Amino acid sequence: MAYRWLTEETRWAKGLPRSVFDRSLAGSLCFALRDGAGTLRGFARLITDKATFAYLCDLFVDSAVRGQGGGKALIATIMADPDLQNLRRWLLVTRDAHGLYARHGFTALTNPERFMQRHDADVYSRSDLSS
């Protein structure tokens, strides 16, 4: 379900091959939001060394339950995880959920001029993505 959500309903993961998604899970700490019946209603992935740094990504809440506090609960669970306490830096990228993350201490970059990226927007459309 999480793979379908990300590849069909998000801007950032369209075209993501299943093999790449599976590899990303293997290298991440993943969180699930489930309803009372155990149905998956949300997902988030954290790339972290559990000592100094964490990058929060791929947070998604099912549109059927969006606006009911699930995203807030998912972030609160992540932030309360005992293995993630006392990290020096957390990062994330968001287009439109700044208010949600600000409640948990996230702010704009203090020194954005120090950050760099290497971004290959077409990487998933190439045929050389074998495992």
Buried (B, 14 or more C-beta within 10 A) or exposed (E): EBBEBBBEEEEEBEEBBEEBBEEBBEEBBEBBBEBEEEEEBBBBBBBBEBEEEBBBBBBBBBEEBEEEEBBEBBBEEBBEBEEBEEBEEBEBEBEEEEEBBEEBEBEEEEEEEEEEEEEEEEEBEEEEEEE
